[in-house]
């Protein structure tokens, strides 16, 4: 397989020698150290170059983008500054604990929502009226995701720092940190750090992909968000709001799970039926629970929300610190979470509205009780300080 290793000098040489009318090359993707445009054949970046993302970088069907260990890409601010892997394209982010890959903001003072983040579109199943349903990507309606290939392979991502993401066009069109649209379980995603982002840190729009070893810090909205029929597993995840952090969202959550898109398909096939295990959610922010919030926009309603036809298996869950209205909530105005859900959790130093939700802090589906067990001794994410030592994060307690 032909691979192109672009150092800065080689990139300039290639640009001068390529035919601009040739649709089979990556002409226009690289301009000095700036990158944007359509990757149409295999491209490997030079880790010694200080890359700047100058717009949308799209990996087209049949192409592979490889980002070696130690590479840093700084994105210019804006909604259209993001990386998109289209159906049939692949991305290989080959970071290591010693030399992770960093995708971050190019701003002098970076902040949440500076740029778009990373999107991957696959051929794996999503919920819909029939099997094999497809949908359009939220940030680019010309691109599809979904299908019937549960084993679809969109590449491999290891040891990635994904920072200051979540730019938005409107309240209904916004980026997450890592957006997984119908991504199949042939894709590897492990050892990911998503700090200081807007909207959700990671969101699964259907698909079957598994994610392992994920650290989320100070996400403005949800830490772990599920919708549209995701059926994979998240293993070993730690999400934290640190001291002094304040969300701008009305309903930030540790876990938010919908069975179908926006609750508009209660009769759809392939509703979300997923597993999360070894998960710790910590609220050290001091944010009041929603009913006590003075401005009505910065409270914490629930730590875990399972709704709209979702079935959740949550194993070894640890919920720590702070206030909320309810710990775990299955009810929703469109449709409740499923009674087939199974959750085992431990809670430490969290207060909630016990007058409404009792000693367990759980609001069950109206149709009947899910299997939810409050236990002592869950440890959640194992050894996070060691597991995520490569990130440089230190505010664990």
PyMOL commands that set and color helices and strands:
alter all, ss='L'
color gray80, all
select helices_A, chain A and resi 8-17+261-263+290-292+354-357+384-387+389-391
alter helices_A, ss='H'
color red, helices_A
select strands_A, chain A and resi 5-6+30-31+34-39+43-45+51-59+64-68+72-75+82-85+90-94+101-105+117-121+134-137+140-146+155-162+168-170+173-174+178-181+188-195+202-205+211-217+224-227+233-241+255-258+273-283+302-307+311-323+326-329+342-351+362-363+371-374
alter strands_A, ss='S'
color yellow, strands_A
deselect
rebuild
show_as cartoon
